[in-house]
Amino acid sequence: MANNAQVNGTITTPEPGASDMSIQGLSLLFGATVKQLVGTAESQQIAILALTSMLALVPGVAQIDPKRIAVIVQALTQDRKDAEQLQSRIATYVSLVVNIANKLPEAIADAEARQH
């Protein structure tokens, strides 16, 4: 089988009539799609972790009123078929950020104590 992947990331399909055209074409398309999805998933995960880290550092996050968050989340998810599931996932994430913010002063103190 010939390698039809180009250096710039584009894919050329095999010549019509080639015996391995369909298999090679599918494998190239599948491989390129998987690479895009993995890259996108990794980028999204990095962005979420970075934002979570920054949110945990914002003053006042540890004192967020859960009722206020619930009102905002409900407004953002209204009219969605998966609203209840999405609200639960958001609540879990917000809870995680608030818990990190609550534990942050102690974690910083411990890290500073180990340095000295």
Number of C-alpha atoms within 10 A of each C-alpha: 10 8 11 14 14 9 7 6 8 11 15 13 16 18 10 9 8 10 11 13 16 14 12 18 17 12 12 19 16 12 12 16 12 12 12 12 12 12 12 12 12 12 12 12 12 12 12 12 12 11 13 18 14 12 17 21 18 10 9 12 17 18 10 12 9 13 9 10 14 14 10 11 17 15 10 13 15 12 9 10 9 10 15 13 12 16 17 12 12 15 16 12 13 19 15 14 21 22 14 19 24 17 13 15 12 11 13 11 11 11 11 10 9 8 7 5
